[in-house]
Amino acid sequence: MKAQEDVVIPNRLGLHARPASRFALLASEFSSRICIQKAGEMVDGKSILEILTLASPRGTKLTIWAEGPDAQEAVENLAALVKSGFGEMDL
């Protein structure tokens, strides 16, 4: 099973270390392969370091992509995390 969803980074500081860590931690809870794509570049969504290489400030459009048995659930949960601003208060 495959799933994907486009999201926009809403928080003021963008996808820095703390949100990247939260994303990777949540992604690791799923058995599906999870990737994040930005302008043609795709990285492992379970790797904090790879996520940080995307250098994604506020307003960046990303595609969350998953393939595996829980792909739809993974994408829905990860997209919700991004849309919430990763729980940061400075949206």
C-alpha distances in whole Angstrom, upper triangle without the diagonal:
4,7,11,14,18,20,24,26,28,30,34,33,30,27,30,30,29,26,25,25,24,21,20,21,19,16,17,17,13,12,9,11,12,14,17,18,22,24,22,22,19,19,18,17,18,22,24,26,24,23,27,27,26,29,27,30,30,29,27,23,20,17,14,11,8,6,5,6,8,6,8,11,11,12,14,16,16,17,20,21,22,23,26,27,26,29,31,34,35,33
4,7,11,14,17,20,22,25,27,31,30,27,24,27,27,27,24,22,23,22,19,19,20,18,15,17,17,13,13,9,9,10,11,14,15,18,20,18,18,15,16,15,15,17,20,22,24,21,20,24,24,22,25,24,27,27,25,23,20,17,13,11,8,6,4,6,8,9,6,7,10,10,9,12,15,14,15,18,19,19,21,23,25,24,27,29,32,33,30
4,7,11,13,17,19,22,24,27,27,24,22,25,25,25,22,20,22,20,17,17,19,16,14,16,16,13,13,10,11,10,11,12,13,16,18,17,18,15,16,15,14,16,19,21,23,20,19,22,23,21,23,22,24,24,22,20,17,14,10,8,6,5,7,9,10,9,6,5,9,9,7,9,12,12,11,14,16,16,17,20,21,21,24,26,29,29,27
4,7,10,14,16,19,21,24,24,21,19,22,23,23,19,18,20,19,15,16,18,16,13,17,17,14,15,12,12,10,9,9,10,13,15,14,15,13,14,14,12,15,18,20,21,19,17,20,20,18,20,18,21,20,19,16,13,10,7,5,4,6,9,12,14,12,8,8,10,9,6,9,11,10,9,13,14,14,15,18,19,19,22,24,26,27,24
4,6,10,13,15,18,21,22,18,17,20,22,22,18,17,20,18,15,17,19,16,14,18,18,16,18,15,14,12,11,10,10,12,14,15,16,14,15,15,13,17,19,20,22,19,16,19,20,17,19,17,18,18,16,14,10,8,6,5,7,9,12,15,17,14,11,10,11,11,7,8,11,9,7,10,12,11,11,15,16,16,19,21,24,24,21
4,7,10,13,16,19,19,16,15,19,21,21,17,17,19,18,15,17,20,17,16,20,20,19,21,18,17,14,12,10,9,10,12,13,14,13,15,16,14,17,19,19,21,18,16,18,18,15,17,14,15,14,12,10,7,6,4,6,9,12,15,18,20,18,14,13,15,13,10,11,13,11,8,11,13,10,10,14,15,16,19,20,22,22,19
4,7,9,12,15,16,12,12,16,18,18,14,14,17,16,13,16,18,16,15,19,20,19,21,19,18,15,13,10,10,10,13,15,15,15,15,16,14,17,18,18,20,18,14,16,17,14,15,12,13,11,9,8,6,5,6,7,11,14,18,20,22,19,16,15,15,14,10,11,12,10,7,9,10,7,7,11,11,12,15,16,18,18,15
4,6,9,12,13,10,10,14,17,17,13,14,17,16,14,17,19,18,18,21,22,22,24,22,21,17,15,12,12,11,13,15,16,16,17,18,16,19,19,18,20,18,15,16,17,13,13,10,10,8,6,5,4,6,9,10,14,17,21,24,25,23,20,19,19,17,14,14,15,12,9,11,11,8,7,11,10,12,15,15,17,15,12
4,6,9,9,6,7,11,14,13,10,11,15,14,12,15,18,17,17,20,22,22,24,23,21,18,16,12,13,11,14,17,16,16,16,17,15,18,18,16,18,17,13,13,15,12,11,7,7,5,5,5,7,8,11,12,16,18,22,25,26,24,21,20,20,18,15,15,15,12,10,11,10,6,7,9,7,9,12,12,14,12,10
4,7,9,7,9,12,15,14,11,14,16,15,14,18,19,18,19,22,23,24,27,25,24,21,19,16,17,15,18,20,20,20,20,21,18,20,21,19,20,20,16,16,18,15,14,10,9,6,6,8,10,11,14,15,19,21,25,28,29,26,23,22,21,20,17,17,16,14,12,12,11,8,7,8,6,9,11,10,11,9,6
4,6,5,8,10,13,12,9,12,15,14,14,17,19,18,19,22,23,24,28,26,26,22,20,17,18,17,19,22,21,21,21,21,19,20,20,18,19,19,16,15,18,16,14,11,8,6,8,10,12,14,17,17,21,23,27,29,30,27,25,24,23,21,19,19,17,15,14,13,11,9,9,9,5,8,9,7,8,6,4
4,6,9,10,13,13,12,14,17,16,17,20,21,21,22,25,26,28,31,30,28,25,23,20,20,18,20,24,23,23,22,23,21,23,22,19,20,21,17,16,18,16,13,11,8,6,9,11,14,16,19,20,24,26,30,32,34,31,28,28,27,25,23,22,21,19,17,17,15,12,13,12,9,11,12,9,9,6,6
4,7,7,10,10,10,12,14,14,15,18,19,20,21,23,25,27,29,28,27,23,21,18,19,17,20,22,21,21,20,21,19,21,19,16,17,18,15,13,15,14,11,9,6,6,10,11,15,15,19,19,23,25,29,31,33,30,28,28,27,24,23,23,21,18,18,18,15,13,14,14,10,11,12,9,11,8,9
4,6,9,10,8,10,13,13,13,15,17,18,18,21,23,24,27,25,24,20,18,15,15,14,16,19,17,18,17,18,16,18,17,14,15,15,12,10,13,11,8,6,4,4,8,8,11,12,15,16,19,22,26,28,30,27,25,25,24,21,19,20,19,15,15,16,13,10,12,12,9,10,12,10,12,10,10
4,7,8,6,6,9,10,9,12,14,15,15,17,20,21,23,22,20,17,15,12,13,12,15,17,15,15,14,15,12,14,13,10,12,12,8,7,10,9,7,5,6,8,10,9,11,11,14,14,17,19,23,25,27,24,22,22,22,19,17,18,17,13,13,14,12,9,12,12,9,9,12,11,14,13,12
4,6,6,6,9,10,11,12,14,16,16,18,21,22,25,24,22,19,17,14,16,15,18,20,17,17,15,16,14,15,13,10,10,12,9,7,10,10,8,8,8,10,13,12,15,14,17,17,20,22,25,27,29,26,24,25,24,21,20,21,19,16,16,17,14,12,15,15,11,10,13,11,14,13,14
4,6,5,6,9,10,10,12,14,15,16,19,21,23,23,21,18,17,15,17,17,20,22,19,18,15,15,13,13,11,8,9,11,9,7,11,12,10,11,12,14,17,16,18,16,19,18,20,22,25,27,28,26,24,25,24,21,20,22,19,16,18,18,15,14,17,16,13,11,13,12,16,15,16
4,5,5,6,9,10,11,12,14,15,17,20,22,23,22,19,18,16,19,19,22,24,21,20,17,17,14,14,13,9,11,14,11,10,14,14,13,13,13,14,17,17,19,17,19,18,21,22,25,26,28,25,24,24,22,19,19,20,17,15,16,16,12,12,15,14,11,8,10,9,13,13,15
4,5,5,6,9,10,11,12,14,16,18,21,20,19,16,15,14,16,16,20,21,19,18,15,15,12,12,12,9,12,13,10,10,13,13,12,11,12,12,15,14,15,14,16,14,17,19,22,24,25,22,21,21,19,16,16,17,14,11,12,13,9,8,12,11,8,6,8,8,12,13,13
4,5,5,6,8,10,10,12,15,16,19,18,17,13,13,11,14,14,18,19,16,15,12,11,9,9,8,6,8,9,6,7,10,10,11,10,12,13,16,14,15,13,15,13,16,17,20,22,23,21,19,20,19,16,15,17,15,11,13,14,11,10,14,14,11,9,12,12,16,16,16
4,5,5,6,9,10,10,13,15,18,18,17,14,14,14,17,18,21,22,19,17,14,13,10,9,8,6,9,11,9,9,13,14,14,14,16,17,19,18,19,16,17,15,17,18,21,22,23,21,20,21,19,16,16,18,15,12,15,15,12,12,16,15,13,10,12,13,17,17,18
4,6,5,6,8,10,11,14,17,17,17,14,15,14,17,18,22,23,21,18,16,14,11,10,11,9,12,13,11,12,16,15,16,15,16,17,19,18,18,16,17,14,17,17,20,21,22,19,18,19,17,14,14,15,12,10,12,12,8,10,13,12,11,7,9,11,15,16,16
4,5,5,6,9,10,12,15,14,14,11,11,10,14,15,19,20,17,15,13,11,7,8,9,8,11,12,9,11,14,13,14,13,15,16,17,16,15,13,13,11,13,13,17,18,19,16,15,16,14,11,11,12,10,7,10,11,7,8,12,12,11,8,11,13,17,18,17
4,5,5,6,9,10,13,13,12,9,10,11,14,16,20,20,17,14,11,9,6,4,6,6,9,10,8,11,13,14,15,15,17,18,20,18,18,15,15,12,13,13,16,17,18,16,15,17,15,11,12,14,12,9,12,14,11,12,15,16,15,12,14,16,20,21,20
4,5,5,7,10,12,13,13,12,13,14,18,20,23,24,21,18,15,12,9,7,9,9,12,13,12,14,17,17,19,18,20,21,22,21,21,18,18,15,16,15,17,18,18,16,16,17,15,12,14,15,12,10,14,14,11,13,16,16,15,12,14,16,20,21,21
4,5,5,8,11,12,13,11,13,13,17,19,23,23,21,18,16,13,9,8,11,11,15,15,13,16,18,18,20,19,20,21,22,20,20,17,16,13,14,13,15,16,16,13,13,14,11,8,10,11,8,7,11,11,9,11,14,14,14,11,13,16,19,21,20
4,5,6,9,9,9,7,9,11,14,17,21,20,18,15,13,10,6,5,9,10,14,13,12,15,17,17,19,18,20,21,22,20,18,15,14,10,11,10,12,12,14,11,10,12,10,7,9,11,9,7,11,12,10,12,15,16,16,13,16,18,22,23,22
4,5,7,9,9,9,11,13,17,20,24,23,20,17,14,11,8,6,9,11,14,14,13,16,18,19,21,21,23,24,25,23,22,18,17,14,14,12,13,13,14,12,12,15,13,10,12,14,12,11,14,16,14,15,19,19,19,16,18,21,24,26,25
4,7,9,11,11,14,16,20,22,26,25,23,20,17,14,11,9,13,14,18,17,16,19,22,22,24,23,25,26,26,25,24,20,19,15,15,13,14,13,13,10,11,13,11,9,12,13,11,11,14,15,14,16,19,19,19,16,18,21,24,26,26
4,6,8,8,12,15,18,21,25,24,22,18,16,13,11,10,13,15,19,18,17,20,22,22,24,23,26,26,26,24,23,19,17,13,13,10,10,9,9,7,8,10,9,6,10,12,10,10,14,15,14,16,19,20,21,18,20,23,26,28,27
4,7,9,12,16,19,22,25,24,22,18,17,13,12,11,14,17,20,18,18,22,23,23,26,25,28,29,29,27,25,21,19,15,13,10,9,7,7,7,8,11,11,9,12,14,13,14,17,18,18,20,22,23,24,21,24,27,30,32,30
4,6,10,13,16,20,22,21,19,16,14,11,10,10,14,17,19,17,17,21,22,21,24,23,26,27,27,24,22,18,16,12,10,6,5,4,6,6,6,9,10,8,10,13,13,12,15,17,17,18,21,22,23,21,24,26,30,31,30
4,7,10,13,17,20,18,16,12,11,8,8,8,11,15,16,14,14,18,18,18,21,21,24,25,25,22,20,16,14,11,8,5,5,6,9,9,8,11,12,9,11,14,14,13,15,18,18,18,21,23,23,21,24,26,30,30,29
4,7,10,14,17,15,14,10,9,6,5,7,10,12,14,12,11,15,16,15,18,18,21,22,21,19,17,13,11,7,6,4,7,9,12,10,8,11,11,8,8,12,12,10,12,15,14,14,17,19,19,17,21,23,26,27,25
4,7,10,13,12,10,6,5,5,4,8,9,12,13,10,9,13,13,12,15,15,18,19,19,16,14,10,8,6,5,6,9,12,15,14,11,13,14,11,10,13,14,11,12,16,15,14,17,19,19,17,21,22,26,26,24
4,7,10,10,8,6,5,7,6,9,10,11,12,9,7,11,11,9,12,11,15,16,15,12,10,7,6,5,6,9,12,15,18,16,13,14,15,12,10,13,14,10,11,14,14,12,15,17,16,15,19,20,23,23,21
4,7,6,5,4,6,9,9,13,13,14,14,11,10,12,11,8,12,11,14,16,14,11,9,6,5,7,8,11,14,17,20,19,15,17,18,15,13,16,17,13,13,17,16,14,16,19,18,18,22,22,25,24,22
4,6,5,7,9,12,12,15,15,15,15,12,10,12,10,7,9,8,12,13,12,8,7,5,7,9,11,15,17,21,24,22,19,20,21,18,16,18,19,15,14,18,17,14,16,19,18,18,22,22,24,23,21
4,6,8,11,15,15,19,18,19,18,15,14,15,13,9,11,11,13,15,13,10,8,8,9,12,14,17,20,23,26,25,22,22,24,21,19,21,22,19,18,21,21,18,19,22,21,22,25,25,27,26,23
4,6,10,13,15,18,18,19,18,14,14,16,13,11,14,13,17,18,17,13,11,10,10,12,12,16,18,21,25,24,20,21,24,21,18,21,23,19,19,22,22,19,21,24,23,23,27,27,30,29,26
4,7,10,12,15,14,15,14,11,11,12,10,8,11,12,16,18,17,13,12,10,10,12,12,15,17,21,24,23,20,21,23,20,18,21,22,18,18,22,21,18,21,24,22,22,26,26,29,27,26
4,7,9,12,12,13,13,9,9,12,10,9,12,13,17,19,18,14,13,10,9,10,9,12,14,17,20,20,17,18,20,17,15,19,19,16,16,20,19,17,20,22,21,20,24,25,28,27,26
4,6,9,8,10,9,6,6,9,8,8,12,13,16,19,19,15,14,11,11,10,10,12,14,17,20,19,16,18,19,16,15,18,18,15,16,19,18,16,19,21,20,19,22,23,27,26,25
4,5,6,8,9,6,7,11,11,11,14,15,18,20,21,17,16,13,12,10,10,10,12,14,17,16,14,17,17,14,14,17,16,13,15,18,17,16,19,21,20,18,22,23,26,26,25
4,6,8,10,8,6,10,11,11,14,14,17,18,19,16,15,11,11,8,9,9,12,14,16,14,12,15,15,11,11,14,13,10,12,15,13,13,16,17,17,15,18,20,23,23,22
4,7,9,8,8,11,13,13,16,16,19,21,22,19,19,15,14,12,12,11,13,14,16,15,13,16,15,12,13,15,14,11,14,16,14,15,18,19,18,15,19,20,24,25,24
4,5,5,6,9,10,12,14,15,18,20,22,19,19,16,16,14,14,14,16,17,20,18,17,20,19,15,16,19,17,14,17,19,16,16,20,20,19,16,19,20,24,24,24
4,6,5,6,9,11,12,13,16,18,20,17,18,15,16,15,16,16,19,21,23,21,19,21,20,17,17,19,17,14,16,18,15,15,18,19,17,14,17,18,21,21,21
4,5,5,7,9,11,13,16,19,20,18,19,16,17,16,18,18,21,23,25,24,22,24,24,20,20,22,21,17,19,21,18,17,21,22,19,17,20,20,24,23,23
4,5,5,7,10,12,15,18,19,16,17,14,15,14,15,16,18,20,23,22,20,22,22,18,18,21,20,16,18,20,18,17,20,21,19,18,21,21,25,24,24
4,5,6,8,9,12,15,16,13,14,11,12,11,13,15,18,20,23,21,19,20,20,16,16,18,17,13,15,17,15,13,17,18,16,14,18,18,21,21,20
4,5,6,8,11,14,16,13,15,13,15,15,17,19,21,24,26,24,22,24,23,20,19,21,20,16,17,19,16,14,18,19,16,15,18,17,20,20,19
4,5,8,12,15,16,13,15,13,15,15,17,19,22,24,27,26,23,25,25,22,20,23,22,18,19,22,19,17,20,22,19,18,21,21,24,22,22
4,6,9,12,13,10,11,9,12,13,15,17,20,23,26,25,22,23,23,20,18,21,20,16,17,19,17,15,18,19,17,17,20,20,22,21,20
4,6,10,12,9,11,11,14,15,18,21,24,27,29,27,25,26,26,22,21,23,22,18,18,20,18,15,18,19,16,16,19,18,21,19,18
4,7,8,6,8,9,12,13,17,20,23,26,28,26,23,24,24,21,18,20,19,16,15,17,15,12,14,16,13,14,17,16,18,16,15
4,6,6,9,11,15,16,20,23,26,29,31,29,26,26,26,23,21,22,21,18,16,18,16,13,14,15,12,13,16,14,16,13,12
4,6,9,11,15,16,20,23,27,29,31,28,26,25,25,23,20,20,20,17,15,16,15,11,12,13,10,12,14,13,14,11,9
4,6,9,13,15,19,22,26,29,31,28,25,24,24,22,19,20,20,17,15,16,15,12,11,14,11,14,17,15,16,14,11
4,6,10,13,16,19,23,26,28,26,23,22,23,20,18,19,19,16,14,16,15,11,12,15,13,14,17,17,18,16,14
4,7,10,13,17,20,23,26,23,20,19,20,18,15,16,17,14,12,14,14,11,11,15,13,15,18,18,20,19,16
4,6,10,13,17,20,22,20,17,17,18,15,12,14,15,12,10,13,13,10,11,15,14,14,18,18,21,20,17
4,6,10,13,17,19,17,14,13,15,13,10,12,13,11,9,13,13,11,12,16,16,16,19,21,23,23,20
4,7,11,14,16,14,10,11,12,9,6,9,10,8,7,11,11,10,12,15,15,15,18,20,23,23,20
4,7,10,13,12,8,9,11,9,7,10,12,10,10,14,14,13,15,18,19,18,21,23,26,26,24
4,7,9,8,5,7,9,7,6,10,11,10,11,15,15,15,17,20,20,19,22,25,28,28,26
4,7,8,5,8,11,9,10,13,14,14,15,18,19,19,21,23,24,23,26,28,31,32,30
4,6,5,9,10,9,11,14,15,15,17,19,20,21,23,25,26,24,27,29,33,34,32
4,6,8,9,10,12,14,15,16,18,19,20,22,23,25,27,25,27,30,33,35,33
4,6,5,6,9,10,11,12,14,16,17,18,20,21,23,21,23,27,30,31,29
4,6,5,6,9,10,10,12,14,15,16,18,20,21,20,23,25,28,30,28
4,5,5,6,9,10,11,12,14,16,16,18,20,19,22,25,27,29,26
4,6,5,6,9,10,11,12,14,15,17,19,17,19,23,25,27,25
4,6,5,6,8,10,11,12,14,15,17,15,18,21,24,25,23
4,6,5,6,8,10,11,12,14,16,15,17,20,23,24,22
4,6,5,6,9,10,10,12,15,14,16,19,21,23,20
4,6,5,6,9,10,11,13,11,13,16,19,21,19
4,5,5,6,9,10,11,10,12,15,18,19,17
4,5,5,6,9,10,10,13,15,18,18,16
4,5,5,6,9,9,10,13,15,17,14
4,6,5,7,5,8,10,13,15,13
4,5,5,5,9,10,13,13,11
4,5,7,9,11,12,13,10
4,5,6,8,9,11,9
4,5,6,8,8,6
4,5,9,10,10
4,6,9,9
4,6,7
4,6
4
